[in-house]
Amino acid sequence: MKRYLPLLAAAAWISLSEFVRNEFLLKSFWIDHYRQLGLAFPSEPANGAVWGLWSLMYAGVIAALAPKYTLRQTIILSWFIGFAMMWVVIGNLGVLPFGILPYALPLSLLEAAVAALIIVRWK
């Protein structure tokens, strides 16, 4: 169990970071954008559970990258895998409010960096 603590701590950090960013800082962007699309922004508990699973999977990706790359490379690769690719997809689907990117970009880099630091430093 002790060997999974860095993974679980990183997943907890990612979940907290996502929650604060998307529920407190950027929620109005999401709601307004979805309203313009004629949709309701999904914020039910089941949706939150899926994001919790995503956080655990993302922490797993970071944990898999960390032993093979430097900390800086791990941060850049994990950010690209977790965010850049996701934004391309949801942008292509038309559900990304591009106005969030000036805020989400540095916050997502911080999220990836702290998660990588947790994994690298805890082991």
C-alpha positions in Angstrom: 0.0 0.0 0.0 2.8 2.4 0.8 4.1 2.3 -2.8 0.7 3.6 -4.0 0.7 6.6 -1.7 2.5 9.0 -4.1 0.0 7.9 -6.8 -3.0 8.5 -4.6 -1.6 11.8 -3.3 -1.0 13.0 -6.8 -4.5 11.9 -7.8 -5.9 13.8 -4.8 -4.0 16.9 -5.8 -5.2 16.7 -9.4 -8.8 16.2 -8.3 -8.6 19.2 -6.0 -6.9 21.3 -8.6 -9.6 20.4 -11.2 -12.4 21.1 -8.8 -11.1 24.5 -7.7 -10.3 25.6 -11.3 -13.6 24.4 -12.9 -16.1 24.9 -10.0 -14.8 28.2 -8.5 -12.6 30.0 -11.0 -13.9 29.1 -14.4 -17.4 27.7 -14.0 -19.1 30.8 -15.4 -17.1 30.4 -18.7 -18.3 26.8 -18.9 -22.0 27.5 -18.1 -22.2 30.5 -20.5 -20.5 28.5 -23.3 -22.7 25.5 -22.8 -25.8 27.7 -22.6 -24.9 29.3 -26.0 -24.7 25.8 -27.4 -28.2 25.0 -26.0 -26.7 22.5 -23.5 -26.5 22.3 -19.8 -23.0 22.2 -18.3 -22.6 18.7 -16.8 -21.9 19.0 -13.0 -23.8 16.1 -11.5 -22.1 13.9 -8.9 -21.7 11.1 -11.5 -19.8 13.6 -13.7 -17.5 14.4 -10.8 -16.9 10.7 -10.2 -15.7 10.3 -13.8 -13.3 13.3 -13.3 -12.1 11.5 -10.2 -11.3 8.5 -12.3 -9.6 10.7 -14.9 -7.5 12.2 -12.1 -6.3 8.7 -11.0 -5.6 7.8 -14.6 -3.7 11.0 -15.1 -1.6 10.4 -11.9 -0.9 6.9 -13.3 0.4 8.4 -16.5 2.7 10.8 -14.6 3.9 7.9 -12.4 4.7 5.8 -15.5 6.6 8.7 -17.1 8.6 9.8 -14.1 11.1 7.0 -13.9 12.0 7.3 -17.6 12.3 11.1 -17.9 13.7 14.1 -16.0 11.3 16.0 -13.9 11.0 18.8 -16.5 10.4 16.3 -19.3 7.8 14.5 -17.1 5.9 17.7 -16.5 5.9 18.7 -20.2 4.9 15.2 -21.4 2.3 14.7 -18.8 0.8 18.2 -19.4 0.7 17.5 -23.2 -0.9 14.1 -22.7 -3.4 15.3 -20.1 -4.4 18.8 -21.3 -3.1 19.8 -24.8 -4.6 16.7 -26.4 -7.9 17.0 -24.5 -8.3 20.7 -25.5 -7.7 19.8 -29.1 -10.5 17.2 -28.9 -13.0 19.3 -27.0 -12.2 22.3 -29.2 -12.8 20.2 -32.3 -16.2 19.1 -30.7 -17.0 22.8 -30.2 -17.5 22.5 -26.4 -14.3 24.2 -25.3 -14.8 27.8 -24.2 -11.6 29.2 -25.6 -11.8 32.1 -23.1 -10.7 29.8 -20.3 -7.3 29.1 -21.9 -5.4 32.1 -20.6 -6.3 30.9 -17.1 -6.4 27.2 -17.7 -3.0 27.0 -19.4 -0.9 28.2 -16.5 -3.1 26.5 -13.9 -2.9 23.1 -15.8 0.9 23.4 -16.0 1.0 24.0 -12.2 -1.3 21.0 -11.7 1.0 18.8 -13.8 4.1 20.1 -12.1 2.9 19.6 -8.6 1.6 16.1 -9.4 5.0 15.2 -10.9 6.8 16.6 -7.9 4.6 14.6 -5.5 5.4 11.4 -7.4 9.1 12.1 -7.9 9.9 13.4 -4.4 7.8 10.9 -2.5 9.5 7.8 -3.9 
